[in-house]
Amino acid sequence: MPPRSRVTIKDVAAQAGVSVATVSKVLNQRYGVSAETFARVTAVIKDLGYEASLVAQSLRNHRTNVIGILVADIEPFSTELLKGAADAIRGTGFELVVYSAGGRTGDPQGWEQRYLTRLSGTLVDGAVLVTPAVDLEGLPGTPVVAVDPHTGRAALPTVDSDNLHGGRLATEHLLALGHRRIGLLTGRADLKSAQQRETGYRGALASAGVEVDESLVCRGDYDADVAAASTRSLLSRPHRPTAIFAANDTTAIAAIDAARELGLRVPEDLSVVGFDNIPESALCTPPLTTVQQPIREMGHRAVELLVRLINGTEPGDTHITLGTELVVRQSTRPLTP
């Protein structure tokens, strides 16, 4: 069966017995249409399933009433953030469209700029960038908000969590359990969150009088495969760490799996702490001790801020930092002699 052709504004006009101009007035809720005609045209639009072209609307009105969210991939962090964004969009008059590179960013320094260039003006009124790979200024006339921002200048409005405090919490928890050889699986070096979590780790060790062993600081990149390889290297050493702080939950879970492959038990032989408190952290074996950042609220606040910027209302604080807290589960325990 051949695909059904797209219903056009001319089809609506013919079916309703009116001009294309009248249908356009109904679509844009303009004056000059009687109540009876408005009702008849609206009924035909619904009956035919007509949808106005988003591009055509934007050219006429200079607005699309669509917000784009750009993510490198749909993974646990971005999934939770999108839930908060979806909550925030309700009742605003905007719609939400998610654009994902599917993990195939290829050119990590340019894909976001290309997407923004394609989308701005005719497809979206503004965008939320999640963990951006470059320090973007956005585009003229296109408001942009960054979540978990890049390490560059803070030119864009941002929403983030208190990563420095969270890094300290994770490390202080392990120190309180008696651990001194604490490995770190770092995050993405180009993100402020990763830098601040590492700074928190180093600060907590310094406050406890424990010198940082640089050989225990390994790449994690917020990537499970990279973290697993680093964990296997750390745990294969004669003087291995007794605990690991991973800069996000995905890499913490990868560390637990890697330890298990080497015959080590968590937490009996190795304590592990993550960061994020994604749903998977409570479901893995053992359930993961982690630092909670309010991911859904971050998505919610990012959309709220972006809507204010698009509408030209007073945005208030354009650099929002939300709190973090420790969630203790079963992946950590006191160090036994």
Beta strands, then each sheet from edge to edge (+ up, - down):
strand 1: 66-71
strand 2: 95-100
strand 3: 126-130
strand 4: 144-147
strand 5: 158-161
strand 6: 182-185
strand 7: 217-218
strand 8: 243-246
strand 9: 271-276
strand 10: 289-292
strand 11: 319-322
strand 12: 325-327
sheet 1: 2+ 1+ 3+ 4+ 5+ 11+
sheet 2: 7+ 6+ 8+ 9+ 10+ 12-
end
